[in-house]
């Protein structure tokens, strides 16, 4: 989970207009019908535009879902 969080934040900061996004959250998705078991959102945009940061988060989420699957209990 921590590795995903660090990588996602780094990837978001590489997106245009998002270099100073401050914080993100990784949320467990418990819906059995969902394609993946986690989602990503920006919780502190810093000086970035909130809409730009949200779009970057969606993009990074789609890319990283190929590589990460959170373990369940």
Secondary structure, DSSP 8 states (H G I E B T S, - for coil): -HHHHHHHHHHHHTSTT-TT--EEEEEE---TTSSSSEEEEEEE-TTS-HHHHHHHHHHHHHHHTTT------
